[in-house]
Amino acid sequence: MGITFKARHYVSTVDNKAFFTLLNDGNLTANNTFSKNVNQNTNFFNIDLVYIWQFASGSFVYIVWKNAVANETDQIEKRYFKNLSNTINTDANLKIIYFLDYFNIKKSQFSITLLRK
């Protein structure tokens, strides 16, 4: 038996300082009229928890729990733990993964069919 736990937090920020306009001749000129907030603060937080049980040679049971959260805003947060807190408090997507042995299921259905005849 074994348990594996992985947690990952990814942060990416874009804090625009100035905007420019590209002229036809290839030069840039300062654009002081653009006032839209296009900053980006993107966070991804993932958790993977895996329980593995090998109950016979070559036979495993996996119980896998995955949680993924994504958060994007135009407000730049420079404090790491505040950024992480905002991300964790976002609605999460939960994924549970399980594996079925197709051949054992097929064999069981075949046996049940033979018993009915």
C-alpha positions as CSV (number, residue, x, y, z in Angstrom):
1,M,0.0,0.0,0.0
2,G,1.1,3.5,-0.6
3,I,-0.1,7.1,-0.6
4,T,1.2,9.9,-2.8
5,F,0.3,13.5,-2.3
6,K,1.2,16.3,-4.7
7,A,0.2,20.0,-4.4
8,R,1.2,22.6,-7.0
9,H,0.6,26.3,-7.2
10,Y,1.4,28.3,-10.3
11,V,1.3,32.1,-10.4
12,S,1.7,34.4,-13.4
13,T,1.3,38.2,-13.4
14,V,1.4,40.9,-16.0
15,D,1.7,44.4,-14.6
16,N,1.7,46.8,-17.5
17,K,3.6,50.1,-16.9
18,A,3.1,51.9,-20.2
19,F,1.4,51.5,-23.6
20,F,2.7,52.5,-27.1
21,T,1.3,52.8,-30.6
22,L,3.1,51.2,-33.5
23,L,3.5,53.7,-36.3
24,N,3.5,52.8,-40.0
25,D,7.3,53.4,-40.2
26,G,7.9,50.9,-37.4
27,N,8.6,53.4,-34.7
28,L,6.7,53.5,-31.4
29,T,5.0,56.5,-29.8
30,A,3.7,56.8,-26.3
31,N,-0.1,56.2,-26.1
32,N,-1.4,58.2,-23.1
33,T,-5.1,57.8,-24.1
34,F,-5.3,54.1,-23.5
35,S,-6.7,53.7,-19.9
36,K,-8.2,50.2,-19.8
37,N,-6.9,47.9,-17.1
38,V,-5.4,44.9,-18.9
39,N,-3.2,43.6,-16.1
40,Q,-3.4,39.9,-15.4
41,N,-3.0,37.9,-12.3
42,T,-3.4,34.2,-13.1
43,N,-3.2,31.3,-10.6
44,F,-3.6,27.5,-10.9
45,F,-3.7,25.2,-7.8
46,N,-3.7,21.5,-8.2
47,I,-3.9,18.6,-5.7
48,D,-3.3,15.0,-6.5
49,L,-3.9,12.3,-3.9
50,V,-3.3,8.7,-4.9
51,Y,-3.9,5.6,-2.7
52,I,-2.5,2.4,-4.2
53,W,-3.1,-1.1,-2.9
54,Q,-1.5,-4.1,-4.5
55,F,-3.6,-7.0,-3.1
56,A,-2.1,-9.7,-5.3
57,S,0.8,-10.0,-7.7
58,G,0.0,-7.7,-10.6
59,S,-3.4,-6.7,-9.1
60,F,-3.8,-3.1,-8.0
61,V,-6.5,-0.9,-6.6
62,Y,-6.0,2.8,-7.3
63,I,-8.1,5.5,-5.6
64,V,-7.2,8.9,-7.0
65,W,-8.5,12.3,-5.9
66,K,-7.7,15.3,-8.1
67,N,-8.6,18.9,-7.4
68,A,-7.9,21.8,-9.8
69,V,-8.6,25.4,-9.2
70,A,-8.0,28.3,-11.6
71,N,-8.3,32.0,-10.8
72,E,-7.7,35.0,-13.1
73,T,-8.2,38.7,-12.3
74,D,-6.9,42.1,-13.4
75,Q,-5.9,43.0,-9.9
76,I,-2.2,42.3,-9.2
77,E,-1.5,40.7,-5.8
78,K,2.2,40.7,-4.9
79,R,1.8,38.8,-1.6
80,Y,2.2,35.1,-2.2
81,F,0.0,33.8,0.6
82,K,-2.8,36.3,-0.2
83,N,-2.6,35.1,-3.8
84,L,-2.8,31.5,-2.7
85,S,-5.7,32.2,-0.4
86,N,-7.7,33.9,-3.1
87,T,-7.1,30.9,-5.4
88,I,-8.0,28.3,-2.9
89,N,-11.3,30.1,-2.1
90,T,-12.3,29.9,-5.8
91,D,-14.8,27.2,-6.8
92,A,-13.0,23.9,-7.4
93,N,-13.3,21.1,-10.0
94,L,-13.1,17.7,-8.4
95,K,-12.1,14.6,-10.4
96,I,-12.2,11.1,-9.2
97,I,-10.4,8.5,-11.4
98,Y,-11.0,4.7,-11.1
99,F,-10.0,1.8,-13.3
100,L,-12.0,-1.3,-14.2
101,D,-10.6,-4.5,-15.5
102,Y,-12.5,-5.0,-18.7
103,F,-11.6,-8.6,-19.1
104,N,-12.7,-9.6,-15.6
105,I,-16.0,-7.7,-16.2
106,K,-16.5,-9.4,-19.6
107,K,-15.7,-12.8,-18.1
108,S,-18.2,-12.3,-15.3
109,Q,-21.0,-11.3,-17.7
110,F,-20.2,-14.4,-19.9
111,S,-20.4,-16.7,-16.8
112,I,-23.7,-15.2,-15.8
113,T,-25.0,-15.7,-19.4
114,L,-23.9,-19.4,-19.3
115,L,-25.6,-20.0,-16.0
116,R,-29.0,-18.7,-17.3
117,K,-29.1,-21.3,-20.1
